[in-house]
Structure formats: structure tokens, C-alpha cells
């Protein structure tokens, strides 16, 4: 397990080192986001799941990373860890606290590997605060997305 951590960390961290082979901005589906209603449905599924495991925590992981290659690898890393992409540089997750600590440790190690002015924020949320989240967007109707509107005819 620890060896796997080192390989993952070195792979992502080396992408930010000067002289490292660079890739173009073409990142395939990583830059393409699901539609806004699909992303809202994913967020609401995370925070309102009746099957949330005890000891799990909800968190946002947000980043501002200048290197295209590092940014792409971080996004792939987070998706591989089961995080849900809600914006291009924002992920949301519902995970056990040890998985949260593992992700935080790996991202810290990667951040230290190369000279940069990047930032990564990992923000844990209480379930109550997550449920109080306001979703604002183009013609967003959360009730319609959740199919929770009831109509009563007289």
C-alpha cells in the first residue's frame, strides 16, 4: 500500500517538475462536465443518501493548479478515489475519514514536490451544512431534478 502511494505521488508530482515531458491542453472527457442538472443530482445523491456509512465525511476538494499536466493528473487521481466532479476544479466526496486523510497526505506530498504557487483546499462539511447548501445556476429547479414536486388537483 505504501509503495503504491509513493508511485502515485511521484507520478503526479513529477508532472510539475521543470523539464518534465508536457502534454497539450487536450484532456478528453476531463474538461467536459456533465450537464448542470446531472451534477446537481450527483451532489444531492451524496448529501441525502439514506445509505451513508457511519464515520464517513462529506468534503469538497478544490484546487488552483497552473500546470495542465498536474491539474489533469490530480483530476484523474480524485476521480479514481471516488470523488465526484462538480465544477472543473471542484470535487465532492463522501468517504471514510481514513480515505480523507490518505487523499490529504498524497496531495500534500505532491504539492511539496515541485516549485509552484498552486493551492489545494480540502474542506470537510457537516451533513447539516451540506444539506443547507444553496445551488444557483441557469434555470436550476432542484425539486424538478429530484422529481419531488407534488401536484394536488381539486
C-alpha positions as CSV (number, residue, x, y, z in Angstrom):
1,X,0.0,0.0,0.0
2,X,2.8,2.4,0.9
3,X,4.7,1.6,-2.2
4,X,1.6,2.4,-4.3
5,X,1.3,5.7,-2.5
6,X,4.9,6.6,-3.5
7,X,4.4,5.7,-7.1
8,X,1.1,7.7,-7.4
9,X,2.7,10.7,-5.6
10,X,5.9,10.7,-7.7
11,X,3.9,10.3,-11.0
12,X,1.7,13.3,-10.3
13,X,4.4,15.4,-8.6
14,X,6.9,14.8,-11.4
15,X,4.5,16.3,-13.9
16,X,5.1,19.7,-12.3
17,X,8.9,19.5,-12.4
18,X,10.7,21.6,-14.9
19,X,12.0,19.6,-17.8
20,X,9.2,17.0,-17.4
21,X,7.5,16.0,-20.6
22,X,4.5,18.2,-21.1
23,X,1.2,17.4,-22.7
24,X,-1.1,19.7,-24.6
25,X,-4.3,21.1,-23.1
26,X,-6.4,18.3,-24.7
27,X,-7.6,16.3,-21.8
28,X,-10.5,14.5,-23.3
29,X,-13.5,14.0,-21.1
30,X,-11.8,15.5,-18.0
31,X,-12.6,19.0,-19.3
32,X,-16.1,18.1,-20.3
33,X,-18.6,18.3,-17.4
34,X,-22.0,16.5,-17.2
35,X,-24.9,18.9,-17.6
36,X,-25.8,21.1,-14.6
37,X,-28.9,19.0,-13.7
38,X,-26.7,15.8,-13.7
39,X,-24.1,17.5,-11.5
40,X,-26.8,18.7,-9.1
41,X,-28.3,15.2,-9.0
42,X,-24.8,13.8,-8.1
43,X,-24.4,16.4,-5.3
44,X,-27.8,15.8,-3.9
45,X,-27.2,12.0,-4.0
46,X,-24.1,12.4,-2.0
47,X,-25.6,14.6,0.7
48,X,-29.0,12.9,1.0
49,X,-28.2,9.3,0.7
50,X,-30.0,7.2,3.2
51,X,-27.2,4.7,2.9
52,X,-24.4,6.9,4.2
53,X,-22.0,4.9,6.2
54,X,-21.3,5.8,9.8
55,X,-17.9,7.5,10.1
56,X,-18.0,8.8,6.6
57,X,-17.4,12.5,6.0
58,X,-18.5,14.8,3.2
59,X,-15.9,17.2,1.8
60,X,-15.1,19.5,-1.0
61,X,-11.7,19.4,-2.7
62,X,-10.9,22.5,-4.7
63,X,-7.7,23.5,-6.5
64,X,-6.0,26.2,-8.4
65,X,-3.2,24.5,-10.3
66,X,-1.3,26.2,-13.1
67,X,0.3,23.1,-14.8
68,X,-2.0,21.5,-17.3
69,X,-0.4,18.1,-16.7
70,X,-0.5,18.3,-12.9
71,X,-4.1,19.5,-13.0
72,X,-5.1,16.6,-15.3
73,X,-3.4,14.0,-13.2
74,X,-4.9,15.4,-9.9
75,X,-8.4,15.3,-11.5
76,X,-7.8,11.6,-12.6
77,X,-6.5,10.8,-9.1
78,X,-9.5,12.3,-7.4
79,X,-12.0,10.6,-9.8
80,X,-10.1,7.3,-9.2
81,X,-10.6,7.8,-5.4
82,X,-14.4,8.1,-6.0
83,X,-14.7,11.8,-5.8
84,X,-17.5,13.5,-7.8
85,X,-16.5,16.4,-10.1
86,X,-19.0,19.2,-9.6
87,X,-17.0,22.0,-11.3
88,X,-13.8,21.9,-13.4
89,X,-11.7,22.4,-10.3
90,X,-14.1,21.3,-7.5
91,X,-14.8,17.8,-6.4
92,X,-17.1,16.5,-3.7
93,X,-16.8,13.2,-1.8
94,X,-18.5,11.1,0.8
95,X,-15.7,8.9,2.2
96,X,-14.4,7.3,5.3
97,X,-12.1,9.6,7.4
98,X,-9.0,7.4,6.7
99,X,-9.6,7.8,2.9
100,X,-9.9,11.6,3.5
101,X,-6.6,11.5,5.4
102,X,-4.9,9.5,2.6
103,X,-6.0,11.9,-0.1
104,X,-4.9,14.9,2.0
105,X,-1.5,13.3,2.6
106,X,-0.9,12.5,-1.0
107,X,-2.0,15.9,-2.2
108,X,0.4,17.5,0.4
109,X,3.3,15.3,-0.8
110,X,2.6,16.2,-4.4
111,X,2.4,19.9,-3.6
112,X,5.8,19.8,-2.0
113,X,7.5,18.0,-4.9
114,X,7.9,21.0,-7.2
115,X,8.2,24.8,-7.1
116,X,4.7,26.3,-7.6
117,X,2.2,28.8,-6.5
118,X,-0.6,26.3,-6.6
119,X,-3.2,25.8,-3.9
120,X,-5.4,22.9,-2.9
121,X,-8.3,23.3,-0.4
122,X,-9.9,20.3,1.3
123,X,-13.0,21.4,3.2
124,X,-14.9,18.9,5.4
125,X,-18.6,19.6,5.7
126,X,-21.1,18.6,8.3
127,X,-24.1,16.8,6.9
128,X,-26.3,19.6,8.1
129,X,-24.2,22.3,6.3
130,X,-24.1,20.1,3.2
131,X,-27.9,19.8,3.2
132,X,-28.2,23.6,3.7
133,X,-26.1,24.2,0.5
134,X,-27.7,26.6,-2.0
135,X,-27.4,25.6,-5.6
136,X,-27.6,28.6,-8.0
137,X,-27.4,28.2,-11.8
138,X,-29.1,28.5,-15.1
139,X,-32.8,27.7,-14.6
140,X,-32.0,25.3,-11.7
141,X,-35.1,23.8,-10.2
142,X,-33.8,21.3,-7.6
143,X,-37.3,20.0,-6.9
144,X,-37.8,19.1,-10.6
145,X,-34.4,17.4,-10.7
146,X,-35.3,15.3,-7.7
147,X,-38.8,14.7,-9.0
148,X,-40.2,15.8,-5.6
149,X,-42.8,18.3,-6.7
150,X,-46.3,17.1,-5.9
151,X,-49.3,18.5,-7.6
152,X,-52.7,18.4,-6.0
153,X,-55.8,18.8,-8.2
154,X,-59.1,19.9,-6.9
